[in-house]
Amino acid sequence: MKTKKMLTLALAAAMALTVTVSVAAEEIELTPASPEGQTEVTAKIVGAAGDVSYIITIPDVVDFGVLSQPDNDTEDHFADKAYKVTAKQITGMNPDEQQVGVYVKNQGATVGGDPKFYITNKADSSKSFYYDIYDCPAAQIADNTANINANAMPYAIGYKLVGFSETGEEVNGTLRLNQNQLYGLNIAEYVGDYSGYMVFYSMIEDI
C-alpha cells in the first residue's frame, strides 16, 4: 500500500498569544578576573483557547494501470480508479461554524480554464489524455451524476471536493478516464508512461 501524504496545519481562530520574558533569578558577578558572563533570556508562547488543528490524508499515487484501445466508440469504455481523502484528525473546531475545506485542481490549471484533469506522456508532452473526478464510488455513478470538474474551475485553489467537520470523515471517490480517447489512434505512436498531478489544498473556512 502506498504511503499516504499528510497535509497538516495548525491555526488559531483568533490568535491571542501570551508571551512572558524572564531573566534568570540568580546573579552572575563580573570582576576584573572574570570580566565576561552570559545571561539566558527565555520566553514561552501559548496559543489561545479554541485553536484548530487538522490532519488530512490524500493519496500518494492513483494508478490507472494499463489502458486499452477499444474496438469501437459507440459506447463508453471507462477506466475507473478509486481514491480516498480522509480527515485523520480534527481538533478544536466548532462544526456548526467551521469546516476544513479540501480543494483539488489539475496541476497548472487556472480559474475559468480547461476543467479537465490530464495525464501526459513523460517522453512527449504533446500526447495526453483527460480524466474526470467524482466524489463517490464508481458503483454510485449514474448517467446524471456530475463530476466535480463539470464546469470551469471557480477558484485559484481548485474545485471544492469536500468540507470536513469531524475526525474520521472521508471521501471515497473515483477517477474516471474514458478509453474512447484511444479509439482510432496508432497505438505505436502513443506507447509509454503517462503521469499527471492532482494538486490538493486545504483550509479552515466558515460555514
C-alpha positions in Angstrom: 0.0 0.0 0.0 1.3 3.4 -0.9 2.3 5.6 1.9 -0.1 8.4 2.4 1.0 12.0 2.3 -0.4 14.2 5.0 -1.5 17.8 4.9 -1.0 19.3 8.3 -1.9 22.8 9.6 -2.5 24.4 13.0 -4.2 27.7 13.1 -5.6 29.9 15.9 -9.1 31.0 15.4 -8.2 34.3 16.9 -4.6 34.2 17.7 -4.1 35.9 21.0 -0.6 35.0 22.2 0.7 35.3 25.7 4.5 35.9 25.8 6.4 36.0 29.0 10.0 37.1 29.1 12.2 36.4 32.1 15.8 36.7 33.2 17.4 34.0 35.3 16.9 34.9 39.0 20.5 34.0 40.0 23.1 36.8 39.8 26.3 36.5 37.9 29.2 38.6 39.1 31.6 40.3 36.7 35.1 41.1 38.1 38.5 42.1 36.8 39.4 38.4 37.0 36.2 37.3 35.2 35.0 40.3 33.1 32.7 38.3 30.9 29.4 36.5 31.6 26.2 35.4 29.8 22.6 35.8 30.7 19.9 33.4 29.4 16.8 35.1 28.2 13.7 32.9 27.9 10.1 33.1 26.7 7.1 31.0 26.1 4.3 31.3 23.6 0.9 29.9 24.5 -1.8 29.6 21.9 -5.3 31.0 22.7 -8.1 28.6 23.7 -10.0 27.3 20.7 -7.1 26.7 18.4 -8.0 24.5 15.5 -5.7 21.9 14.0 -6.2 19.1 11.5 -4.5 16.3 9.5 -6.0 15.4 6.1 -4.6 12.4 4.2 -4.6 12.3 0.4 -3.4 9.5 -2.0 0.3 9.3 -2.8 -0.4 7.7 -6.2 -3.6 6.7 -8.1 -2.7 4.3 -11.0 -5.0 3.6 -13.9 -2.7 0.8 -14.9 -2.6 -0.3 -18.5 -5.1 1.4 -20.7 -6.8 -0.5 -23.6 -7.8 0.7 -27.0 -11.5 -0.1 -27.6 -12.7 -1.6 -30.8 -15.5 0.9 -31.1 -16.5 4.3 -29.8 -20.3 3.7 -30.0 -20.3 3.1 -26.2 -18.2 4.2 -23.3 -15.2 2.3 -22.2 -14.4 3.7 -18.7 -11.3 3.0 -16.7 -12.3 3.8 -13.1 -9.9 4.1 -10.2 -10.8 4.6 -6.6 -9.1 7.2 -4.3 -9.7 8.3 -0.8 -9.3 11.6 1.1 -9.7 11.3 4.9 -10.0 13.6 7.9 -7.5 11.8 10.0 -7.7 14.3 12.8 -9.6 17.5 13.5 -9.4 19.2 16.9 -10.7 22.4 18.4 -13.3 23.0 15.7 -16.9 24.1 16.1 -18.6 22.0 13.4 -21.6 24.4 13.4 -19.5 27.3 12.3 -16.3 25.9 10.7 -15.0 23.1 8.5 -11.9 22.0 6.8 -12.4 22.7 3.1 -10.4 20.4 0.7 -9.9 21.6 -2.9 -8.3 20.0 -5.9 -7.2 21.0 -9.3 -5.1 19.8 -12.2 -1.5 21.0 -11.9 -1.2 24.4 -13.7 -4.9 24.9 -14.0 -6.3 28.5 -13.9 -9.6 30.0 -12.9 -12.1 29.7 -15.8 -9.7 27.5 -17.8 -9.9 23.9 -19.1 -11.8 21.9 -16.5 -10.3 18.6 -17.3 -7.6 16.7 -15.5 -4.8 15.2 -17.6 -2.1 12.5 -17.7 0.7 13.2 -20.2 3.3 11.1 -21.9 6.5 11.5 -20.0 8.6 11.5 -23.2 6.3 13.6 -25.3 4.2 16.3 -23.7 2.1 16.7 -26.8 0.3 13.4 -26.1 -2.1 13.4 -23.2 -5.5 12.0 -22.1 -8.0 13.5 -19.8 -10.0 12.1 -16.8 -12.7 13.4 -14.5 -13.0 13.4 -10.7 -16.1 12.1 -8.8 -16.7 12.4 -5.1 -18.4 9.0 -4.9 -17.6 5.3 -5.6 -17.8 4.1 -9.2 -20.8 1.9 -8.3 -22.8 5.1 -7.4 -22.0 7.0 -10.7 -25.1 7.2 -12.8 -25.7 8.9 -16.2 -26.8 12.0 -14.4 -24.0 12.1 -11.8 -21.9 15.2 -12.2 -18.2 15.1 -11.8 -16.7 17.8 -9.6 -14.9 19.4 -12.6 -18.0 19.5 -14.8 -17.7 23.3 -15.1 -14.8 25.8 -15.4 -12.7 25.9 -12.3 -14.2 28.6 -9.9 -11.2 29.2 -7.5 -7.5 29.5 -7.9 -7.1 26.8 -5.3 -9.3 24.4 -7.3 -12.7 22.7 -7.2 -14.3 22.2 -3.8 -14.1 18.5 -3.1 -15.4 18.3 0.5 -15.9 20.1 3.7 -14.8 18.0 6.7 -16.0 18.9 10.2 -15.1 15.8 12.3 -12.3 13.3 12.6 -12.9 10.1 10.6 -14.9 11.7 7.8 -13.8 10.7 4.3 -14.4 10.9 0.6 -14.4 7.6 -1.3 -14.2 8.9 -4.8 -13.4 7.9 -8.4 -11.1 9.0 -11.1 -12.7 8.1 -14.5 -10.9 8.0 -17.8 -12.9 7.2 -21.0 -10.7 4.9 -23.1 -12.6 6.0 -26.2 -9.9 8.7 -26.4 -7.6 5.9 -27.7 -10.0 4.7 -30.4 -8.6 5.0 -33.9 -5.1 6.0 -32.8 -1.9 4.4 -34.0 -1.1 3.0 -30.6 2.5 2.5 -31.5 2.9 6.3 -31.5 1.4 6.6 -28.0 3.3 3.9 -26.2 4.9 5.0 -23.0 4.4 6.0 -19.4 1.8 8.7 -18.6 1.6 10.9 -15.5 -0.2 14.0 -14.1 -0.8 15.6 -10.8 -3.9 16.4 -8.8 -3.0 19.4 -6.6 -4.9 19.4 -3.2 -5.3 22.4 -1.0 -6.9 22.5 2.5 -8.0 25.4 4.6 -10.2 26.2 7.6 -13.3 28.1 6.5 -16.5 29.4 7.9 -19.7 27.6 7.0 
